[in-house]
């Protein structure tokens, strides 16, 4: 699932990622603009998503990303792989990792890097859940 939480109205990058994931064989749901963290978590639950990609260009990533992670955990979905993208400084990426965001991609990341990373992250998650 790809989501645009918050008041950020720039979704070109999210749409590019959604298409790249779809073209790589993933089933992708794009939630659209202006989603609250609660809406993202609820859609993740309803759609039984394995991963959630969050895109924020507004600078609110330190608030929105951890809130989505927390809401997923509260709903018993701590196994969902949460990754993000946007204009995110390296120091903030480390903070997000500590909050449970599996990876942060910044502009210019090659699309195959993202699709390959997600495939591996989901494989690793399956292995952990099976053991």
Secondary structure, 3 states (H helix, E strand, C coil): CEECECCCCCCHHHHHHHHHHHHCCCCCCECCCCECHHHHHHHHHHHCCCEEEEEECCCCHHHHHHHHHHHHHHCCCCCCEEEEEECCCHHHHHHHHHCCCCEEECCCCCHHHHHHHHHHHHHHHHHHHHC
